[in-house]
Amino acid sequence: SGGHWTSPPLTDRHWYPIYEKMVEYDLPAMIHVSTSCNACFHTTGAHYLNADTTAFMQCIQGDLFKDFPTLKFLIPHGGGAVPYHWGRFRGLAQEMKKPLLEDHLLNNIFFDTCVYHQPGIDLLNTVIPVKNVLFASEMIGAVRGIDPTTGNYYDDTKRYIEASKILSGDDKHQIYEGNVRRVFSRLDSRLKAKGL
């Protein structure tokens, strides 16, 4: 809605024609907002993260994936508040008589690694199953500066994955490549069609 927050929720039937085509062509969608149109919400520091969190909450409230069991959404920026407030979301889903989040959403929703510090990446990969995490690195993204504590760019997320003490070598492979190939499954079929 162009940063105005006036469109119907993601679970509304308004969007179903798009979802039907996404499922037909096996296309995932990244749920990402445009710039903020409200001076109260800094675009990358508030608006983006609010939208990530809002998208997840809308999916909890609805039953979109009952209608589209193979629909795939990627929520950027590590899911906004989702990993940090996982217990809250689990509790809200329970109060709404929804299935456990693992069954209700985690076959369809994935999160990227655009989180700009080691504790954030570690939290993401502690709370969210590795199968639901896809590598992303903005590089010239929301935060372009160098962290004075580390001397590295904030948005060089590969270094956080590499430095993780909780991820195995296989976990890292899944985040870098395996999960991406599973979620963006048309990639492999196109490569096979080209003989690659």
N, C-alpha and C positions, 0 to 999 in steps of 0.2 A: 504493500500500500504506500510505497514511496516514503517511508519513514513516518507516516501518520498514524499507524496502528488502527486502521479503519477497516481492513479486510476481514472476511469471515475466518474463523479458526481453521487450522490445517485439516481438521477432521470434518469440516462441513462438506456437504454434498456439492457445493459450489466448485470444489476442486476435483471432483471425481473424474470428469473427462480427461484431465491431465494425468491422474493416477492410472486410469485405464490404459492410456498410451504408454506410460512408463512401464507398466507390467507387461503389456504386449511386446514391447521392444527390450525388456529387461534392462531398463535404465534406472540407476540410482539418482537421487536428487540431493544436492547440498542445500540445506535450509539456511540461507544467509540473507540478512536484511540489507537494504540500501542505507544511505547516510541518514543521520538523524535530522528531523525537521523541527526539533524542539530544543531550544537552548538549555533546557534543564538536563538533557541527556547527551553527554559527550559521546560522539559517534563510536569510537573504538573502546573507550573505557567504561561506558555504561550501556549505550544503546545495543551494541553487538551482543554483549554478554546477557543483557536482559532478554533479547530476542532468542538466544540459544536456550535459555532457561524456560522461556515462555513456550517455545516449540515443544520441548519435552513435556511440559505440564499439559499442554493441549492434547498430546498423544496419550498421556495417562488418562485424562478425562474421557476420551472417546474410545471407540472400538474400531478404529480405522483398519487395523490389521486383521480383523475378522473378515472384513469385506475385501481386503487386498493382502492376503497372507504372504505374498512374495515382494511386496513393495519395500524399497530400501531407502532410508533417509540417512544422510550424513550430517551430523550437527557439529559445526566447527568450534574452534577455540576451547577444545577439551570439554565441550558441553556446558560452558558457562558455569553456573552454580551446581550443576547436576552432581558431579562426584563429591563435592564438599557437603551437599545436603542430601545424600542418598537415603539416609535414614528418614528424613522428612518425606521424601517422595514415596518411599516404601509405605510409610504410615498413612499418607494421604490416599494412596491406591487402595490400601486395606479398608480405610473408612468408606471409600466409594464402592466397595465390594468388587474391586477389580482383581484379576489374577495377580500372582506374584510378578514383579517387574521382569524377572528373568523370562517368564512365559508371555507376559503381556506386550513387552516392547523389545527385548534384546535379541529377537530373531530378525528384527527389522531396522533397528536404530544403531548407528555407529558414530564414533567420536574421533576427531583428529587430535594430533599432538601439538597444536599451536597454543602451547602453554609455556610461559617464558621463564621458568626457573625449575631447578631440580626437585624441590619438594612438591611442586604442582604436578610434574610428570609422574613422580612416584605415587602421589595420591591417586591420580587418574588410573594408573596401572595396578593399584591396590584395590580400588573400589570397583572399577569397571573391568569385566573379563577381557583378557588380552584379545580374544576373538572379535571384540567389538571396537578395537582401537586401530586406526589407520594413520600411517605416518603423513605428516604435513609440516612444511617449514615455510613460513611466509617470506623471509628474507626480503627486506624492504616492505615490511608489512606494517602492523599497527604501532610497533615500537622499533624505531630504526637505530637507536643509540647503542652504545657499548656499556655493559654493566661494569661499573668501577670496581666491584668486588671481585669479578672473575677476569675482566679484561676481554671478554668475548661479547659478541652481539647477543642481545636478549633473545632475538627471534631465530637464532641458529639452534633449532630444536634437536637436530641429530646428535649434538654433543650430550644432551640430557639423556637420550635413549642409550647412547654408548656408555655413559657414566653410571647408569642404573645398576644398583646392587640387588634389585629384586627381580629383574628380567633375565631369563636364561637366554642362551644363544638362539634357541628355537623360538622363544617369545619375540625376540628382536626381529628374526626373519619373518615371523607372522605379521608384525607391525609394519615392517618395511615393504614387504612384498606379498606374502601369502594372503593376508586379509584383503588387501587392495584387489588382488586378482579374483578373489571370491566375490567381493561386493561389485566390482566392475567386471563382471564375468564376460561381457562382450569382447573385452580386450583379448583374452586367450582365443576365443573363436575367430577373431579377425586375424590374429597372428597365425593361427593354424591355416586359415584360408589362404594366407600369403606364403605358406610353407616355412614359416619361421618358428 
